[in-house]
Amino acid sequence: MQGSANLNIMVKAAFAAGRSLAKDFREVENLQVSMKGAGDFVSKADTAAEQIIRDMLMEARPTYGWLGEESAAVEGKDPTRRWIVDPLDGTTNFLHGMPHWAVSIALEHKGEIVAAVVYDPAKDEMFHAEKGQGCWLNDKTRLRVSGRSRMIESVFATGVPFAGGKYLPATLQDLAGLMPECAGVRRWGAAALDLAYVAAGRYDGYWERGLNIWDIAGGVLLVKEAGGFIEPIREGQNILEDGHLICANPDIFAPFAKVIRARD
């Protein structure tokens, strides 16, 4: 594929991890699962996929830093660059045999995401972007956010906190305000793919609170490079640090944000 050397490395690592995960997904009932916390599962497949990605990226760029969901962070000799990785976004879907999960890899440079891949092995869809180079699907299709301009025709996505999570009351209030104004809301349980779907115009917008940096680092750049607007839910916040975000196509963003921010 065309792209920088870094992006090519990221794509190869995502494919390799995806192949490993796909093999385990076919035998999901045999996975040995441990629990890290309420609803937060980790499996042998998850940690194995992260090791594959880490080995490939750190071998290719040994001076870069590392931040992954399942392993210890590394501060690289080059303090300006680090990999941010979620080897299996949508773990609960994976463990329940639902084919909607992804590998997410982002490259951060001086605090800004400059390259990203989100790979969906079950559907063999590779979303990728580099700063200033647009957003692409499988190296063939340039992606753009949707062109819908009416809320009542728009479909949005979010995450609903599980097990009485901290942000459940706020999310339920969001839904109560948004549902009468739109064509529907989806909750598919994989933030990286939610953002990729906004970039692809499949969703018109997405919002969620309390996400981890590895959940969203890759997807944030996809949305930006596809022409979408993305902001913290509350002014003054930092999306990657605070994990609260809202995004949509340019025409829908203002009325959509007004509904979500009315209760924040």
FENRAQUI-V803561 format. One record per residue. RES is the residue in three letters. D_CENTER is the distance of its C-alpha to the mean C-alpha in whole Angstrom. Layout:
res: <RES RES>
d_center: <D_CENTER D_CENTER>
This chain:
res: <MET GLN GLY SER ALA ASN LEU ASN ILE MET VAL LYS ALA ALA PHE ALA ALA GLY ARG SER LEU ALA LYS ASP PHE ARG GLU VAL GLU ASN LEU GLN VAL SER MET LYS GLY ALA GLY ASP PHE VAL SER LYS ALA ASP THR ALA ALA GLU GLN ILE ILE ARG ASP MET LEU MET GLU ALA ARG PRO THR TYR GLY TRP LEU GLY GLU GLU SER ALA ALA VAL GLU GLY LYS ASP PRO THR ARG ARG TRP ILE VAL ASP PRO LEU ASP GLY THR THR ASN PHE LEU HIS GLY MET PRO HIS TRP ALA VAL SER ILE ALA LEU GLU HIS LYS GLY GLU ILE VAL ALA ALA VAL VAL TYR ASP PRO ALA LYS ASP GLU MET PHE HIS ALA GLU LYS GLY GLN GLY CYS TRP LEU ASN ASP LYS THR ARG LEU ARG VAL SER GLY ARG SER ARG MET ILE GLU SER VAL PHE ALA THR GLY VAL PRO PHE ALA GLY GLY LYS TYR LEU PRO ALA THR LEU GLN ASP LEU ALA GLY LEU MET PRO GLU CYS ALA GLY VAL ARG ARG TRP GLY ALA ALA ALA LEU ASP LEU ALA TYR VAL ALA ALA GLY ARG TYR ASP GLY TYR TRP GLU ARG GLY LEU ASN ILE TRP ASP ILE ALA GLY GLY VAL LEU LEU VAL LYS GLU ALA GLY GLY PHE ILE GLU PRO ILE ARG GLU GLY GLN ASN ILE LEU GLU ASP GLY HIS LEU ILE CYS ALA ASN PRO ASP ILE PHE ALA PRO PHE ALA LYS VAL ILE ARG ALA ARG ASP>
d_center: <22 22 21 21 22 19 17 19 19 15 15 18 16 13 16 18 16 15 19 19 17 19 22 21 20 23 25 22 25 27 24 25 23 23 22 20 21 21 18 16 17 17 19 21 19 16 18 19 16 15 19 19 16 18 21 21 19 21 24 23 23 25 25 21 20 17 15 13 13 16 18 20 19 21 23 24 27 25 24 22 19 17 14 11 10 8 11 10 7 10 13 15 14 15 18 20 20 17 16 12 10 8 9 6 9 10 13 15 18 20 17 16 13 15 13 10 9 7 10 11 14 16 16 16 14 13 11 12 13 15 16 19 19 17 14 15 15 17 19 21 19 18 16 17 16 18 22 22 24 25 24 26 24 21 18 15 12 12 12 15 16 18 21 23 20 20 19 20 23 21 19 22 24 21 21 25 25 22 23 27 26 23 23 21 18 15 14 12 10 7 4 2 5 7 6 7 10 11 11 13 15 15 14 16 14 11 12 11 13 13 10 10 9 7 5 4 7 6 4 7 10 9 10 13 14 14 17 15 15 13 15 15 17 20 21 22 19 16 12 11 14 15 11 13 12 13 12 15 17 20 22 21 19 22 23 20 20 23 23 20 22 25 25 23>
